[in-house]
Each structure stands twice: as C-alpha cells, then as structure tokens.
Amino acid sequence: MSVAIRLSRGGAKKRPYYRIVVTNSRSPRDGKYLEQVGTYNPVLAKDDTNRVTLVEDRVRYWLGVGAQPTDRVARMLDKAGIKERAATNNPNKAEPGKKAKDRAEDKAAKAAEAEEAAKAALASSAEAPAEGAENPGAEEAQVESSEAPAEG
C-alpha cells in the first residue's frame, strides 16, 4: 500500500480548513485516513503561528516508513525544517500560449501595414505641393486674388 501525506479539506464554503493526514494514496481526498498529523488554516495571516501545526515526531515516523508528501505538504515540511525540498524552476511559466502568440503576430502585422500606409500617404502628400510649386500660374492667381480686395 502506498501511503501519502496530504491535505484533507474541511470547513464551510469559502472558509477552508485543512487537516494534514496520512492516508492510502488511492483513497478520496476527504475520505478515511490512517492518522492526522497536523492542521493548516489558510484564512489566518501568513506570519500566524497557528496557520500550520504539525506533530513532528509522527511526521518523521511516516516519512521514515516511506510516506510521500504532496507538493503543498512538502512545502510546509520544508518551512518547518522537517524535510528538505528542492526548489523547482519552470522557465516556460511566463511564456504566453499559442493563441496569444498568434494574436500578437496578427497585431504586429496590422501595425506594420498601417505604418506602411501612413508612409505612403505622407509620401503622396509631399509630392503634391512640389508639383504645385512648379506651376508658376498658380502663384500669380493667388497674388491677383489678394490684391483685388485691397483696391475695393
């Protein structure tokens, strides 16, 4: 029989309270257990001494006979100094998913297209005044229209 040290949930809805229990690994989460070796109350502040309570000698006994703690319980045991836990590293944790990457690529492509369109519009508007400057008749028409109201 494989034995696990894990959390068993109790408490009311949205007010969790956990027992740290030694149980058969195939039994349900809140089912029958062999022994209760501690409690965990996540509602309390992190620096509160009653947040995690452990019966150290019983935990050490069960670890000695081969009980395997779950990851959450292993963290608690490491903090209490009962069992050393190697730190884990997940380098892909902050990497976005496939769909998010696709959306980012589409957004970048649309931004590049908009930038190219803006440059094209700017280039075409820059060419239009240059053509008007080459036409001297347009300047003479503007000068005549500005003189007419001055006479009247």
C-alpha positions in Angstrom: 0.0 0.0 0.0 1.4 3.4 -1.0 1.0 6.0 1.7 0.7 9.7 1.2 0.8 12.7 3.5 -1.7 15.2 2.1 -4.4 17.7 2.9 -8.0 16.8 3.7 -10.4 19.7 3.3 -12.9 20.7 5.9 -14.7 23.9 6.9 -17.5 25.8 5.3 -18.0 27.1 1.8 -15.3 29.8 1.1 -13.8 29.2 4.6 -11.4 26.3 4.1 -9.7 24.4 6.9 -7.4 21.5 6.1 -6.1 18.6 8.1 -2.7 17.2 7.2 -3.3 13.5 7.1 -1.5 10.2 6.4 -3.7 8.2 4.0 -3.7 5.5 1.4 -2.9 7.3 -1.8 -5.9 5.7 -3.6 -8.5 6.9 -1.1 -10.6 10.0 -1.8 -9.3 13.4 -0.7 -11.7 13.8 2.2 -12.1 10.0 2.8 -10.8 7.7 5.5 -7.2 8.3 6.7 -4.7 6.5 8.8 -3.7 9.4 11.1 -4.0 13.1 11.4 -0.5 14.7 11.8 -1.4 18.4 11.6 -3.6 21.2 10.5 -3.5 24.1 8.0 -5.7 27.1 8.2 -5.2 29.4 5.1 -7.6 32.0 6.4 -5.1 33.1 9.1 -2.3 35.5 8.3 1.0 34.1 6.9 3.0 35.0 10.0 0.5 33.5 12.4 1.9 30.5 14.4 -1.4 28.6 14.2 -1.6 28.7 10.4 0.3 25.4 10.2 0.6 23.0 13.1 2.5 19.7 12.8 3.1 16.7 15.1 6.8 16.5 14.1 7.6 13.1 15.6 4.7 11.4 13.8 5.5 13.1 10.5 9.1 12.0 10.8 7.9 8.4 11.5 5.7 8.3 8.5 8.4 9.8 6.3 10.7 7.1 7.6 8.4 4.3 6.6 8.0 5.7 3.1 5.1 8.1 3.1 5.3 10.5 0.2 4.1 14.1 0.9 2.2 16.1 -1.8 3.9 19.2 -3.2 1.9 21.6 -0.9 2.6 19.5 2.2 6.3 19.2 1.2 6.5 23.0 1.2 5.1 23.1 4.7 7.5 20.4 5.9 10.4 22.3 4.3 9.4 25.5 6.1 9.1 23.6 9.4 12.6 22.1 8.8 11.4 18.5 8.8 12.2 17.5 5.2 14.4 19.3 2.6 12.6 20.2 -0.6 14.5 21.1 -3.8 13.4 24.3 -5.4 11.6 23.9 -8.7 12.1 26.0 -11.8 9.6 26.4 -14.7 11.1 28.6 -17.3 8.0 28.4 -19.5 5.7 29.7 -16.8 5.5 33.3 -18.0 5.5 32.3 -21.7 2.2 33.1 -23.4 0.1 30.3 -25.0 -0.1 29.5 -28.7 -3.3 31.6 -29.3 -1.8 34.6 -27.5 1.3 34.4 -29.7 -0.9 34.2 -32.8 -2.8 37.3 -31.7 0.4 39.2 -31.1 1.7 38.3 -34.5 -1.5 39.4 -36.2 -1.4 42.7 -34.2 2.2 43.3 -35.2 1.4 42.6 -38.9 -1.6 45.0 -38.8 0.6 47.7 -37.2 3.3 47.2 -39.9 0.6 47.5 -42.6 -0.8 50.7 -41.0 2.7 52.2 -40.8 3.4 51.5 -44.4 0.1 53.0 -45.4 0.9 56.1 -43.4 4.3 56.4 -45.0 2.7 56.1 -48.5 0.1 58.8 -47.6 2.9 61.0 -46.3 5.0 60.5 -49.5 2.0 61.2 -51.8 1.1 64.4 -49.9 4.8 65.5 -50.0 4.7 65.1 -53.8 1.6 67.2 -54.3 3.0 70.5 -53.0 6.1 70.0 -55.0 4.1 69.8 -58.2 2.2 73.0 -57.3 5.4 74.9 -56.8 6.5 74.0 -60.3 3.3 75.7 -61.7 4.0 79.5 -61.7 0.5 80.3 -62.9 -1.0 79.2 -59.6 1.1 81.6 -57.7 0.1 84.5 -60.0 -3.6 83.7 -59.4 -3.1 83.8 -55.7 -1.3 87.2 -55.9 -4.1 88.7 -58.1 -6.8 87.5 -55.7 -5.1 89.0 -52.7 -4.7 92.4 -54.5 -8.3 92.7 -55.6 -9.8 93.3 -52.1 -7.1 95.8 -51.3 -8.4 98.1 -54.1 -12.0 98.0 -53.3 
